[in-house]
Amino acid sequence: MDDLRGVGEWVAAGARGILVVDLRISHTVVAPYILEIVEKTLKK
C-alpha cells in the first residue's frame, strides 16, 4: 500500500492533471513490451 501514498497525496492536492498507472493485473497475461524488455535484459 505504500506505493499508493503518492496517489493519496495527488488526490489530497486536488488531483489535477492526468494519472497514468502501469501495473500488473494478471500473473499469466504479459504485455508484449514487457516481454521485449525481459528478452533484451536476458541477452546481456
VOGU-3710 file (C-alpha; in Angstrom, 3 decimals, decimal comma):
1> mddlrgvgew> 0,000/0,000/0,000  2,997/2,296/0,342  3,019/2,529/-3,454  -0,324/4,346/-3,258  0,961/7,084/-0,941  1,803/9,291/-3,934  -1,709/8,830/-5,313  -3,191/9,863/-1,969  -1,046/12,997/-1,932  -2,070/13,781/-5,506
11> vaagargilv> -5,774/13,376/-4,643  -5,406/15,465/-1,468  -3,827/18,232/-3,562  -6,862/18,310/-5,879  -5,991/15,534/-8,357  -5,181/17,977/-11,142  -3,842/16,598/-14,402  -3,684/13,032/-15,621  -2,700/9,950/-13,664  -1,174/7,117/-15,699
21> vdlrishtvv> -0,828/3,776/-13,953  1,130/0,842/-15,344  0,661/-2,260/-13,245  0,301/-5,993/-13,482  -3,276/-7,184/-13,290  -2,699/-10,804/-14,237  0,160/-13,199/-13,496  -0,488/-15,042/-16,760  -1,063/-12,217/-19,260  2,083/-10,241/-20,087
31> apyileivek> 2,175/-7,155/-22,291  4,344/-7,516/-25,416  6,570/-4,598/-24,390  7,352/-6,353/-21,097  8,419/-9,489/-22,972  10,676/-7,338/-25,145  12,301/-5,780/-22,073  12,833/-9,186/-20,466  14,341/-10,644/-23,650  16,759/-7,717/-24,025
41> tlkk> 17,730/-7,935/-20,355  18,445/-11,666/-20,560  20,699/-11,200/-23,611  23,124/-9,003/-21,623
//
